[in-house]
């Protein structure tokens, strides 16, 4: 009850402050348009932003707000890195790329830079990682930071896990495995769903109805639960062959996710096949393959590329979730979802040692950061393809 009273009192204070701000501004500026035309909602937004800023400053000086300070510092460094990356892109490269960087918002620059860093890490994981992904190299449960006084080791800057594997190496290899497998799965899903979608849109008739109804049935089932059910069955088929279970996971997720791609490809294809140039190609006697790959696909690239980013995020999160549940990417491969599961118990020690709680948060943060980055880039691509102006 006291919590609700405090919340109501805080809300009333903010509302009163917003009213006072607008009234004081109108009186002090003799009815200047900026205050005269200001709505109460805008004034409340200003007061709420000021209150949030004051609360952030207060939280920053609290001794126990370690994670908040880390988050603010990361945000500042990410903003600076995105600004410098966009600035460099405006002066390097072709005229088309320089124009794209000039029109690129800071969020898209951050997302693109993050994706590039993840891609480089995944491609050169064997070179960047100081140890093998399943190599036991030191004492167990070393804390990050590399300071022996706080339970760390300079040889393992991010610490070790419960069996003595280097966490920095596993994070790097996790980019190669988690991101690489998610990218391959998304490509398979797009090839399968896109091909069937364009085929259904071009041929139509009974084939279109059959494929559309089959996709409706698959989409009616929650995808994560369906994938978990099929992976449980596949684990019995795979037996002790861990690579087979990973292969089954790729096939299952690709088939499930291809239903979403099918719907988009079919809808876009149906809007293209009625165009005059498609009719002209049919009158010339062009075959089905020519119509799909030379006429429909080039005109459907923009929405498909944006959808590819969104589907990659869903596939990436699905693989991480299945690995967290123990039926995804299997050992000895390093995977971020598995790392979160193995290190989750350290969250209980956050009140005593923030560094201990940081162990599972590193893998979870890697998952969240890539998801946010891809969404930033996809939003920018959709904005560009829509032709809207800022």
C-alpha positions in Angstrom: 0.0 0.0 0.0 2.8 2.4 0.8 4.4 1.8 -2.6 1.1 2.9 -4.3 0.9 6.0 -2.2 4.5 6.9 -3.0 3.8 6.3 -6.7 0.6 8.5 -6.6 2.5 11.2 -4.7 5.3 11.2 -7.3 2.8 11.4 -10.2 1.0 14.3 -8.6 4.2 16.1 -8.0 5.2 15.7 -11.7 1.8 16.9 -12.9 2.1 19.9 -10.6 5.6 20.7 -11.8 4.5 20.5 -15.4 1.7 22.9 -14.8 4.0 25.3 -13.0 6.7 25.0 -15.7 4.2 26.0 -18.4 2.7 28.8 -16.3 6.1 30.2 -15.3 7.3 30.1 -18.9 4.3 32.0 -20.2 4.7 34.6 -17.5 8.5 35.0 -17.9 8.5 35.3 -21.7 5.3 37.4 -21.9 3.5 34.7 -23.8 6.2 33.6 -26.3 4.9 31.0 -28.8 7.2 28.3 -27.4 5.3 28.4 -24.1 2.0 29.9 -25.2 1.4 27.0 -27.7 2.9 24.3 -25.4 0.4 21.5 -24.5 0.3 20.1 -21.1 1.6 16.7 -22.4 4.7 18.4 -23.8 5.3 20.2 -20.5 4.9 16.9 -18.6 7.4 15.3 -21.0 10.0 18.0 -20.1 9.4 17.5 -16.4 9.6 13.7 -16.7 12.9 13.9 -18.7 14.3 16.3 -16.0 13.2 13.9 -13.3 14.8 10.9 -15.1 18.0 12.8 -15.5 18.1 13.8 -11.8 17.3 10.2 -10.9 20.1 9.0 -13.1 22.6 11.4 -11.4 21.4 10.2 -8.0 21.8 6.6 -9.0 25.2 7.2 -10.4 26.6 8.3 -7.0 25.2 5.3 -5.2 27.9 2.8 -4.1 25.8 -0.3 -5.2 24.9 1.0 -8.7 27.8 -0.7 -10.4 25.8 -2.1 -13.3 24.1 1.3 -13.9 27.5 3.0 -14.2 28.7 0.2 -16.5 25.6 0.7 -18.7 26.1 4.5 -18.9 29.8 4.2 -19.7 29.0 1.6 -22.4 26.3 3.9 -23.9 28.8 6.8 -24.0 31.5 4.8 -25.7 29.0 3.2 -28.2 27.7 6.7 -29.1 31.2 8.0 -29.7 32.2 5.0 -31.7 29.1 5.2 -33.9 29.7 9.0 -34.4 33.3 8.4 -35.5 32.3 5.4 -37.7 29.6 7.5 -39.5 32.1 10.4 -39.8 34.6 8.1 -41.5 32.0 6.7 -43.8 31.1 10.2 -45.0 34.7 10.7 -46.3 35.8 7.2 -47.4 34.4 5.0 -50.2 32.4 5.5 -53.3 29.9 8.4 -53.8 27.0 6.1 -53.1 28.4 4.9 -49.8 29.3 8.4 -48.7 25.7 9.6 -49.5 24.3 6.6 -47.5 26.5 7.6 -44.5 25.4 11.2 -44.8 21.8 10.2 -44.6 22.4 7.5 -41.9 21.1 8.2 -38.4 23.4 7.5 -35.5 21.4 4.4 -34.4 21.9 2.8 -37.8 25.6 3.7 -37.7 25.9 2.0 -34.3 24.0 -1.1 -35.6 26.1 -1.4 -38.7 29.4 -1.0 -36.7 28.2 -3.6 -34.2 27.3 -6.1 -37.0 30.7 -5.6 -38.7 32.5 -6.2 -35.4 30.5 -9.4 -34.8 31.2 -10.6 -38.3 34.9 -10.0 -38.0 34.9 -11.8 -34.6 33.0 -14.7 -36.1 35.2 -15.1 -39.2 38.5 -14.7 -37.4 37.6 -16.5 -34.1 40.4 -19.0 -34.5 42.9 -16.2 -34.6 41.4 -13.9 -32.0 40.7 -16.5 -29.3 43.6 -17.1 -27.0 42.5 -20.6 -26.1 40.3 -23.4 -27.6 36.6 -23.2 -27.1 36.5 -26.3 -25.0 40.0 -26.2 -23.6 40.4 -26.3 -19.8 43.1 -23.8 -19.1 42.9 -22.6 -15.5 41.2 -22.6 -12.1 37.4 -22.7 -12.0 35.1 -19.7 -11.6 37.7 -17.0 -11.9 36.1 -13.5 -11.9 36.6 -11.1 -14.8 38.9 -8.1 -14.5 42.2 -9.9 -14.3 43.0 -8.7 -10.8 44.2 -11.4 -8.4 43.0 -9.4 -5.4 39.4 -9.7 -6.6 39.6 -13.4 -7.7 40.8 -12.8 -11.2 43.8 -13.8 -13.3 45.6 -11.6 -15.9 45.8 -14.5 -18.3 42.0 -14.7 -18.3 40.6 -11.1 -18.5 37.0 -12.2 -18.5 37.4 -15.1 -16.1 36.8 -18.8 -16.4 33.7 -20.9 -16.1 32.7 -23.8 -13.7 35.2 -26.2 -15.3 38.1 -23.8 -16.0 37.4 -22.8 -19.6 38.5 -19.3 -20.7 35.3 -17.2 -21.0 36.8 -14.7 -23.5 37.6 -17.6 -25.9 34.2 -19.0 -25.5 32.6 -15.7 -26.1 34.6 -15.3 -29.3 33.8 -18.8 -30.5 30.2 -18.2 -29.5 30.1 -15.5 -32.1 31.3 -18.0 -34.7 28.9 -20.7 -33.7 25.7 -18.9 -32.5 25.8 -16.1 -35.1 27.2 -18.3 -37.9 24.6 -21.1 -37.4 21.8 -18.5 -37.1 22.9 -16.8 -40.3 23.1 -20.2 -42.2 19.7 -21.2 -40.8 18.1 -17.8 -41.9 19.6 -18.3 -45.4 18.1 -21.8 -45.7 14.7 -20.4 -44.4 14.8 -17.6 -47.0 15.7 -20.0 -49.8 12.9 -22.4 -48.9 10.2 -19.9 -48.0 11.1 -17.4 -50.8 11.2 -20.0 -53.5 7.8 -21.5 -52.5 6.3 -18.1 -52.0 7.3 -16.8 -55.5 6.3 -20.1 -57.0 2.8 -20.0 -55.4 2.4 -16.3 -56.5 3.4 -17.0 -60.1 1.5 -20.3 -60.7 -1.5 -19.6 -58.4 -4.4 -22.0 -58.5 -4.5 -25.2 -56.5 -0.7 -25.0 -55.7 -1.1 -21.6 -54.2 -4.1 -22.7 -52.1 -2.3 -25.9 -50.9 0.9 -24.1 -49.8 -1.0 -21.3 -48.2 -3.2 -23.6 -46.1 -0.2 -25.7 -45.1 1.7 -22.5 -44.0 -1.4 -21.3 -42.1 -1.4 -24.6 -40.1 2.3 -24.3 -39.2 2.0 -20.7 -38.2 -0.9 -21.5 -35.9 1.5 -23.4 -33.6 3.7 -21.3 -31.4 7.1 -21.5 -33.0 9.3 -21.8 -29.9 7.1 -24.5 -28.4 6.9 -26.4 -31.7 10.7 -26.2 -32.1 11.2 -27.4 -28.6 8.9 -30.4 -29.2 10.6 -31.3 -32.4 14.1 -30.9 -30.9 13.1 -33.3 -28.1 12.1 -35.9 -30.6 15.3 -35.2 -32.7 17.5 -35.7 -29.6 16.2 -39.3 -29.4 17.1 -39.8 -33.0 20.6 -38.3 -32.7 21.6 -40.4 -29.7 25.2 -39.5 -28.8 25.9 -37.8 -32.1 25.9 -34.2 -31.0 26.6 -32.9 -34.5 23.4 -34.6 -35.8 21.3 -32.8 -33.1 22.8 -29.4 -34.2 22.0 -30.3 -37.9 18.4 -31.3 -36.9 18.1 -27.9 -35.1 19.1 -26.0 -38.2 16.6 -27.9 -40.4 13.7 -27.6 -37.9 14.2 -23.9 -37.3 14.7 -23.2 -41.0 11.4 -25.0 -41.9 9.4 -23.3 -39.1 10.8 -19.8 -39.9 10.3 -20.3 -43.7 6.6 -20.0 -43.2 7.0 -16.3 -42.3 9.2 -15.8 -45.3 6.7 -17.7 -47.5 3.9 -15.3 -46.5 5.9 -12.2 -47.4 7.3 -13.6 -50.6 3.8 -14.7 -51.7 2.3 -11.3 -50.9 5.1 -9.4 -52.7 5.0 -11.8 -55.6 1.3 -11.4 -56.0 1.6 -7.7 -56.2 4.3 -8.0 -58.9 2.9 -10.7 -61.2 0.0 -8.4 -62.2 2.4 -5.8 -63.6 2.6 -5.1 -67.3 6.2 -6.2 -67.6 5.3 -9.6 -66.2 2.6 -10.0 -68.8 5.0 -8.9 -71.5 7.5 -11.5 -70.4 4.8 -14.2 -70.5 3.8 -13.2 -74.0 7.4 -13.5 -75.1 7.3 -17.1 -73.9 9.7 -16.7 -70.9 9.8 -19.7 -68.6 8.9 -19.9 -64.9 12.6 -19.6 -63.8 13.1 -16.4 -65.8 9.9 -14.8 -64.4 11.0 -15.6 -60.8 14.7 -14.8 -60.9 14.8 -12.1 -63.6 11.6 -10.2 -63.1 10.0 -10.8 -59.6 13.1 -11.2 -57.4 14.9 -8.0 -58.4 11.7 -6.0 -57.7 11.2 -7.7 -54.3 14.8 -7.2 -53.0 14.1 -4.3 -50.6 11.3 -5.9 -48.5 13.1 -9.2 -48.5 16.4 -7.7 -47.2 14.5 -5.9 -44.4 12.7 -9.1 -43.6 16.0 -11.0 -43.6 17.3 -8.9 -40.7 14.1 -9.4 -38.7 14.0 -13.2 -39.4 17.7 -13.4 -38.4 16.9 -11.9 -35.0 14.1 -14.3 -34.4 16.3 -17.3 -35.5 19.2 -16.1 -33.5 17.0 -15.7 -30.3 15.4 -19.1 -30.9 18.7 -20.9 -31.2 19.9 -19.1 -28.0 16.7 -20.1 -26.2 17.0 -23.7 -27.3 20.6 -23.8 -26.2 19.7 -22.3 -22.9 17.1 -25.2 -22.5 19.8 -27.7 -23.4 18.5 -28.9 -26.8 20.2 -26.3 -29.1 23.9 -26.1 -30.0 25.7 -29.0 -28.2 29.1 -29.2 -26.6 32.0 -29.0 -27.4 30.8 -26.0 -29.4 30.7 -22.8 -27.5 27.3 -21.1 -27.5 26.0 -18.0 -25.8 22.7 -19.5 -24.7 24.6 -22.4 -23.1 26.9 -20.0 -21.4 24.0 -18.1 -19.9 22.6 -21.4 -18.5 25.9 -22.6 -17.1 26.7 -19.3 -15.4 23.2 -18.3 -14.3 23.8 -19.2 -10.7 26.3 -16.4 -10.3 23.4 -13.9 -10.5 22.7 -14.8 -6.9 26.0 -13.2 -5.9 25.3 -9.8 -7.4 24.8 -8.2 -4.0 28.2 -9.4 -2.8 30.3 -9.1 -6.0 29.1 -7.4 -9.2 32.0 -9.0 -11.0 30.5 -12.5 -10.2 27.1 -11.5 -11.6 28.9 -10.1 -14.7 29.8 -13.7 -15.8 26.4 -14.7 -17.2 25.6 -11.1 -18.3 28.5 -11.1 -20.8 26.9 -13.8 -22.9 23.4 -12.3 -22.4 24.6 -8.9 -23.3 26.2 -10.2 -26.5 22.8 -11.7 -27.5 20.9 -8.5 -26.7 23.5 -6.2 -28.3 23.4 -8.0 -31.7 19.6 -8.1 -31.6 19.3 -4.4 -31.0 22.0 -3.6 -33.6 20.2 -5.6 -36.4 16.9 -4.0 -35.6 18.5 -0.5 -35.8 19.8 -1.3 -39.3 16.5 -2.9 -40.4 14.6 0.2 -39.3 16.9 2.4 -41.3 16.6 0.1 -44.4 12.8 0.2 -44.1 12.8 3.9 -43.8 15.0 4.3 -46.9 13.0 1.8 -49.0 9.7 3.6 -48.0 10.9 6.8 -49.5 10.0 8.8 -46.4 12.0 12.0 -45.5 13.1 13.0 -42.1 
